[in-house]
Amino acid sequence: MDNLSSSPLLGIPHVVTPGQLRAARAFLRLGAAELAAKAQVSRNTIINFENEKTTANPSTVAAIQRALEAAGVEFIDGGVKLRSAG
């Protein structure tokens, strides 16, 4: 899967990779079903994207990214971190 450095069309800094998605969910202790509900996508979409069984369309990845950012993570080049409080 290509990892684009920017996506001006979607207004997000970069496309989230499956590894970043797995790390973000682990940091947040967020289940696939819970993230799916927050992002308004199916649980299978989350699982299949994380396991690199499918590529999600850009709007789906953007919805997942927004949900994770709202929950408290920050996506950085090649990784993810918890957003600092304050």
N, C-alpha and C positions, 0 to 999 in steps of 0.2 A: 504494500500500500504506500502511495506517495505521501510524504509529509510536507505540505506546502508551508513556506515561511510566512505567508500572510494570506488573508482572504478578505480583501476589501469589500467584496460583495456582501459578505455576511457581517462585517464589522467586528471580527474576532482576530486576535493577534496571530494565531496559527491553528492548524487542524490538530485536534487531540488524537493521539495514537492509542491503540489498544492497551499498550503498557501503561500509559498515563492514566487511562480510565481505570485499570485495575488498581494502580497505586492510589488514586484519588478515593476510590471506594474503600480501600483498606484504611487510609488515614481517617476517613469519616465514619468507619464501621457501618457502612451503608449497604444494605442488601440490594441485590439486583432488582427485586420487585419494588422496593421503596424508591430506588433511583428511577426506575421506569415510570412510576406514578408521577414523580416530581417533574420528569422530562416529557411526560405525556407520550411515551413510546411503549412498545411491548417489552416484556421481560426478555423474550427471546432475542429481540434486537440488541439489548445490552449484552447478553451472554454470547451471542454469535459474533458481535463486534469485538468483544474482549478476547475471545478465543480465535480471532482472525479467520473465522469461517465465512464471513461475508464482509463486504465493505459497505458501510452505511452511507446514505446520501448526505451531502453537506449540510442540509437543513436539519437532519436528524442529529448529526454530530454537534451542530451548534446548539440544539436544544439540550442535549446531554451536557455540554460544556456549561451552558448557562445555569442549569440545575445544580451542577457541582460547585460552581463559583458561588452561587447563592447560599450553598450549604457551608462554604468556608474554605475552599481550596483556591489556590492560584496556580495557573499553568505557566510554566517557564520553559525556555528552550530545553528540550530533551527530558523534562521532568515535571514534577508537581510538588507543591509545598502547601502546608497549612498557612492561611492568611493570618498575619499578626493582628492581635486584638489591639484596638486603640489606635 
